[in-house]
Amino acid sequence: MTKDEEPFKYLNKLDSPQYIKELNIGELKMLSAELREFIIDSVSKTGGHLASNLGVVELSIALHRVFDTPKDKIIWDVGHQSYVHKIITGRKDVFNTLRQFGGISGFPRINESPHDAFDTGHSSTSISAALGMARARDIKKEDYSVVAVIGDGALTGGMSFEALNDAGRSTTNLIVILNDNQMSISKNVGGMSRHLSNIRSGPYYYKIKEDMDNLFNRVPVVGKKAKNILHKMKSAIKYNFLSGIIFEELGFKYLGPIDGHNINDLTDVLTKAKKLKGPVFLHVCTQKGRGYSFAEEKPQVFHGISPFEVETGELISKSGKAYSNIFGEKLLELADNNEKIVAITAAMPNATGLEPFAKKYPTRFFDVGIAEQHAVTMSAGLAANGLTPVFAVYSSFLQRAFDQVQHDVAIGRHHVVFAIDRAGIVGEDGETHQGLYDLSFLRHIPNMIIMAPSDYNDLQNMLSFAVNEFKGPIAIRYPRGKGAQLLAKENEAQVVLGKSVVIQEGTDITILAVGSMVEVAIEAAKILKKENGINATIVNARFVKPLDEAAICKLAKATGKIVTLEDNTIVGGFGSGVAELFQKHKLNIPLLILGFDDKFIEHGSRAKLMFKYELTPQTVANKIWRYFFG
């Protein structure tokens, strides 16, 4: 392409879904190529979910060709594959702000566009939401289509099965599109994955199904008995040829599988699905990462990726080892000496640091798919039979299994270790992924122990304690990304149940910090000393439950002023626990609780969000000075 040539001939004119309807198939193919180039270039700068979006270019185009949003409703399961949808619906010119503070979200957001029908971020929710919308439409006697687009990975989640079961027995007009790319974040596992693979492997599936339907539709039926016999014959022949389609047994009209990169075929089958009555299940096969060789070869790497070089596929900034890696290495070391240790993940062996464990101990590793509830209760079963299960899970995903943690693990005091990754601010993924609630929703559960490491050394020691010394439900929550190897030599002290570590002694105030906020406390104390001459005691709390009651009360009386610092909501978290402790011991001592406000925190870099919510060292120092000394 020369400098004078227009780089995006069709994309530059794309300002609404109407434009999609005006192009012919040849032009839409060229638009598809331009969209891929545009997304690759944009995500290489902002980071984001690349592979999944490259896989749904043609599907997104076909959807907007056949349906009319925002009147018609398209609900994207998880929603990280909605980039093309966003571009088509008028957000092309602000796409460079994707996942940036103050910019557009990486997921569908109702407050961002009327074309986004539902806020999403976690998997397996779209069919339930779509069925609710469809039923509301029917009650209100309105006329529009409702479409749920769900991936085969999300289809392993229990909630999607519940929704399929309910939708299938209804007569509600609803279209469920399975975007089958054989991947979630890591390779899909389980019976549903095998079932879909069997369907995909039959190249004559759709032709046989169509021919059979045409044959039986032409047979004249005389009487109810003859009709029933023909129906049974049709079912018997169909399942002999067609691998026993579970979706039709559930009550859906099944269409597919079809090529998800053929816009013409997609348009035809979507038009057909739109006209059918009752629930329809459309099976579309796509390729994750299509059009970008690095993403095609390593879709799990390019699922959610930081900024990268387009020409090489290499990350621009290689951050080194993260908490996830340190956790994985230490667990593997412990497993070498303890054959009772087993590891569990919910479709995230690589992202949680468990891949080395899975390779070395495949019989002691379990990837259960996107099924956090099942993972927790299965872990309880493993523990009940004498093993030591370690469930590695993102903070925002563990909240999906709250009942199982309480009912199936804590009541029975089962020795399950919860390795809670991505705790605190996650950043660019926004409201649905911030890990700001685990301290609160775990802290009130009886029998639950909660720890938070301040550095890598703390994490390793806590994991060893949780696995080999403690017996019962126990959680270790740690942040996304890089941390410090060792913040202070005091953190090398042995982990003792419910005991904190004093990192620095002072006379004017005590800062009780938990997890990654210990580093903020250390730096804030330096600022207070330099700018105001304030000498602060700094405590690495280590345990959120049980609290180090004796030490906290002693320090409170000694300095007369207490600050708690946590990367969690201030409602029901670490600071709330300290306030309850003061009430219990009738301590009338000034207490400042610092953490995140009682609201959902938007997307943006960790640095910008920490600054906005005044949790950087400087803003913390300023708050402490104003509250106690100003």
Summary of the structure (lengths in Angstrom):
residues: 630
radius of gyration: 27.2
end to end distance: 63.1
largest distance: 97.6
contacts: 2241
relative contact order: 0.08
helix: 46%
strand: 16%
